[in-house]
Every structure is written in structure tokens, then in C-alpha cells.
């Protein structure tokens, strides 16, 4: 089992910045990838950014050049630096940790943190 606790959400004006943090505990030795997803009202949850244990990253096209994901393995924490925020970035942001046990992928989720960008 992996437990994830997010922090850092809030209300910000368009063009502003926020940094989200996600601290992992529990069976952290088995974590492969970590990432951030978001879900806006009435929409499906979507990938924002992912980072592998080796440091490879990928981003949704909508956030490329504005958001940066990073990982501190010593602190078991993943971060999402969000710059040049837009109203359409408003959503609940969820941290994700993915483990591979033999051939099975197991996802763990945080409770979510609200990000609201005002125009």
C-alpha cells in the first residue's frame, strides 16, 4: 500500500504560479512512475505530467512549457511547478503513484487538491 498526501493548491490569478507537492509513504520502494492528473467539473480525469523513477518526464500538450514535474527520491516527494496559469487549468489535481508487481500495474491516488485560477 502507498499513501499519498498532496498540498499546495489554492486560488491564484491568471498568469500566476503555484507549486503542488505530493508526499508518498508506505510501500514506496515499489513505486515506478509518479504523476499528476486533474479533473475539472463535468470532465474526465486527465494526465497532466508523469515522471519515471529514472527521471524521464512527459506532459500533456496543454501544459508543456508552463508546468514542470520533478521528483525528490530522498524525500519520497513529487512536485508540480505550475507557471503562467490559465483559467482553464482550474481543476482538482490528484497525485498518482504506479507500482508494478510482477506483471500487474497498481495505481494509488491522493485525495486531491483544488486549484482555482481566476481571470
N, C-alpha and C positions, 0 to 999 in steps of 0.2 A: 504494500500500500504506500502511496505517495500522497502527502498533504501539501497543498499549495495555498499560500496566502498572498493576495495582491494588495497593493497600496499605491497611492499617488494620483488617483483620479480627482476630478473636480470640475469647476466651471472656469472657463477661460474665454477671452475674446478671440475672434478670428485673427490669425496671424501670430498668436501667442504660442507658448510651449508648455508641455507637461512631460514629466518622466514617471513612467509606471515601473513598479518593482514587483517581483514575484519570488517569494522565498519558498524553497522546497524542503520538506523534511520527510522522514520515513525511509523507505527503500530507495534512497537517492542513488545508490551505486548502480542500480539497474536502468537509470534514465538514459535514453539515447538523445532524442530530439526534445527541444522545448520551443514553445512558440506562444504567440498572441493571436487571439481571434476576437472578433467583435460582432455584436448583434444589435442592429438598430430596430426600433419599433416596427413591426409588420414585415420584417425582413429575416432572411435566413442568416444563421451564423456564418461568418466568412473568415478566411485566413487573412491575417494582417502581415505577419512575419514569422519565420521559423529559423532556428539555429541548431545545428547538429553539435554533437559532443566534440567534434573536431573543429568547430568554428565556421563551417560553411553556412551561408545565410541565403534566404530567398524572401522576397517581398511581393505583396500584391502590387499590381501596376499603379493603383490609385494612391499608394503611399511612397513609392520609390522617390528618392531624393529628398524626402521630408522626414521620414521615420528611420530610426536606427535601432536594431536589436543587438544586444550584447549579453554576454554571459560571464559570470564570475564563478568558476567551478569551486574555488576555495570557500565561497560563501553560499554555495548552492542557490544562487540567485540569478534570475534573468531580468533584464531591463528593456524597456522600450522608451527611447527618447523620441518625443513627437514635437516637431517644429513646424512652423507655418501652418498651424491648424486651421481647418476649414469647418464651416457648419455641418457639412456632410460627414465629418469624422465623428459626430455625435453618436454615441452608442455605449452599450455596456461592453467592456473589454474583459476577456477571460484569458487567464493563463492556462497553458496546456503542457503536460509532460507526457512523453510517449516512451513506453518501455517495450522491449522485445524479449519475450520469454519463450525460448525455443523458436517456434515459427509464429507465435501469436503476438499481435500488437495490442498493448493495453494503454488506454488513454486515461489520464487523471485531469480533473479540472478544478480551478479555483472557483470562488464564489462570485467573482465578477466585481468590477469597479466601474462606476459611472463616469463617463467623460462627456461633458456638455460644452459645445463651442457656440458662443453667441455671435451673431452677425453685427 
